[in-house]
Amino acid sequence: MSKFATGVTVITTLDPSGTPHSMTANAFTSVCLDPPTLLVCVAHNTITYGYVEAQQRIGVNVLREEQEELGRYFARRPEQREGNPDYSYTMGTHNVPELDGSMVFFNCDIVGSHVYGDHTIYVGEVQEMKSGDGDANPLMFYDSHWYHPAHE
Ligand SMILES: Cc1cc2nc3c(=O)[nH]c(=O)nc-3n(C[C@H](O)[C@H](O)[C@H](O)COP(=O)(O)O)c2cc1C
């Protein structure tokens, strides 16, 4: 799978106290346009998994190349996160957190799920979409490395 180049997203949810929680994810794809749906695969050993199960809503934030530090940061569990990157959230419809400054934000209701092995595949119906700066370049991940293809 490391030879499959992907973009990078951050999945946003809320913890039980209503505080935003974020996790880096690249197991993400479009499902169909009518209705607008996407899917993400979430490992059962993540904190995010419990929050998605509880809320049945997610935000999917597609990262820009300038957000590599955030991609790295949210790829660790909270107790293992290093550094102090600058980030903020805006609450979207139904209190789904949007990671400010991302290239695209999808606010989704979970409309289907399928457990397979140690992951759950979640199908999200997009309720709201926000597109950021049209000139932004994507952050990518390939061969276990972060890439900025616009500058390669
Ligand atoms: C580039 C990259 C992509 C990742 N994609 C996923 C993914 O699609 N699904 C997943 O469950 N974990 C994925 N991870 C791992 C999670 O980001 C990691 O387990 C994180 O610590 C989970 O955070 P949480 O336990 O706070 O929810 C990915 C990690 C990296 C570096």
The ligand as a Gaussian input file, in Angstrom:
#p B3LYP/6-31G(d) Opt

LIG

0 1
 C       -0.199000       9.266000       6.486000
 C       -1.015000       8.559000       7.549000
 C       -2.270000       8.082000       7.231000
 C       -3.057000       7.415000       8.190000
 N       -4.284000       6.961000       7.811000
 C       -5.067000       6.340000       8.717000
 C       -6.365000       5.888000       8.325000
 O       -6.817000       6.063000       7.197000
 N       -7.119000       5.261000       9.281000
 C       -6.668000       5.068000      10.561000
 O       -7.407000       4.488000      11.365000
 N       -5.436000       5.498000      10.959000
 C       -4.634000       6.140000      10.063000
 N       -3.396000       6.591000      10.438000
 C       -2.953000       6.410000      11.819000
 C       -3.625000       7.404000      12.800000
 O       -3.427000       8.740000      12.364000
 C       -3.013000       7.205000      14.210000
 O       -3.298000       5.904000      14.670000
 C       -3.508000       8.241000      15.217000
 O       -2.661000       8.191000      16.354000
 C       -4.918000       7.988000      15.705000
 O       -5.252000       9.022000      16.594000
 P       -6.316000       8.855000      17.764000
 O       -6.032000       7.540000      18.462000
 O       -6.104000      10.053000      18.634000
 O       -7.683000       8.856000      17.123000
 C       -2.584000       7.238000       9.505000
 C       -1.298000       7.726000       9.829000
 C       -0.524000       8.372000       8.860000
 C        0.850000       8.888000       9.202000

